[in-house]
Amino acid sequence: MNKITNHMPTAELQALDAAHHMHPFTDNSALAKKGARIMKSAKGVWLTDTEGHRIIDGMAGLWCVNIGYGRKELATAAAAQMEELSYYNTFFQTSHIPAIALAAKIAEVAPGDLNHVFFAGSGSEANDTNIRMVRRYWDIMGQPEKRVIIARTNGYHGSTMGGGSLGGMAGIHAHGGKIAGIVHIGEPNWWEQGGEMTPEDFGLLRARELERMILQLGVENVAAFIGEPVQGAGGVIIPPSTYWPEIQRIVDKYGILLIADEVITGFGRTGNWFGSQTFGIKPHIMTIAKGLSSGYQPIGGSIVNDHVAEVLGSAGDFNHGYTYSGHPVAAAVALENIRILQEEHIVEHVRDVAHPYLWAKWQALTDHPLVGEAKLVGLMGSIALTPDKATRAKFASDTGTVGYRCRERCFANNLIMRHVGDRMIISPPLVITPEEIDILIARATKSLDECYAGLKADGLMKSA
Ligand SMILES: *Cc1c(COP(=O)(O)O)cnc(C)c1O
């Protein structure tokens, strides 16, 4: 049997990594000089690296390890499925038990009439599916000119050509371009962009950009609107309370399709099964991935409502699919993940225990001299770093300079917390306990203190 060699000294692993491994979203030559931190094992909310550090994972990997690391049941489910039926496709009028069971289970936990699942291998692939699906839907409805999809600046929908184009991140568009027929409106980011308005008024203003864009393009050209219930990679931007109800009103009024990208917010992250429930949204299609399998296997999909599924099924083939759509091993693992979420009442744990406990401490971080607002929904949260809370000022240094310094202090203190610009974000495994939240907050506070001291010493506590 091929044994993966994990007995090498860290420096040798780092050298091989630098020589042969191209990292995503990374300056690879800068990383090669510094050396990657190499993870070796994990259990619950704790990672262990090759140097033996025990690190608390405030990000659940990449927002995905909802049930925590190292659950044997998922390994057993994968091994059993590989022995029973390691692979089969679902293309040419065939199916298999794990895909059937998982689709039925997803329909059970998804709200309302979201009862049909088209499987993909990731969130990006699922969003590519969505682009083709909504355009195909309007073809069949006899309105093939309805092709434009409206999305949002600073949204994140993956990094394939389709996903990256739906996303509103200039840095991604700059590398490889953007496909036609996708336009962007502003994001509901009150802290940065709300000026003198109340958050509620600003939420309405941003939502009404959707109506203006529909009228500008002509409703006869618009297929759909896509948004994350809470922008994740954009910095955990929790919209003002007025935002989603107004978006829903506009979508209903003009009869366009609504896609909720629930790749992060699905499967318990916001204290309900789906973020759409937390924010009162009624999407026609939901994008799922990440927490669907808690990251134990790569799998994603689109949950489609009865009406859209019926239309798509009424006109022959839909010429779309992936070799690994509904992969039996990934499906068996996702099914076991959902069983654990249900039977161990993990969504209720988020809502009734972990969120209230963390919220009290998270909110208290605004007493720190570096922290402006603190936001948290379920177990996804952010804090805005600022040199002046009263004016919500930006730092004079390039955006992200301070956030990066703060993230480095967290890393040094064995806490994984990410920065997006000068916002710090968390999204820990949903199984985190109050004791572990205490450790997370203690390490975050220590890191903020160290970051603040460094900024003062270097003369960086200056407003732009
Ligand atoms: C991560 C993410 C994606 C992309 O998922 P991948 O599995 O990385 O392709 C899409 N949408 C949202 C909201 C995400 O957070």
The ligand as a Gaussian input file, in Angstrom:
#p B3LYP/6-31G(d) Opt

LIG

0 1
 C      -17.076000      28.574000      -0.895000
 C      -18.221000      29.163000      -1.596000
 C      -18.538000      28.800000      -2.913000
 C      -17.648000      27.908000      -3.731000
 O      -17.601000      26.614000      -3.244000
 P      -16.364000      25.672000      -3.698000
 O      -16.746000      24.357000      -3.088000
 O      -15.129000      26.286000      -3.134000
 O      -16.363000      25.642000      -5.163000
 C      -19.689000      29.308000      -3.476000
 N      -20.482000      30.138000      -2.794000
 C      -20.210000      30.516000      -1.527000
 C      -21.169000      31.415000      -0.813000
 C      -19.059000      30.070000      -0.894000
 O      -18.763000      30.482000       0.339000

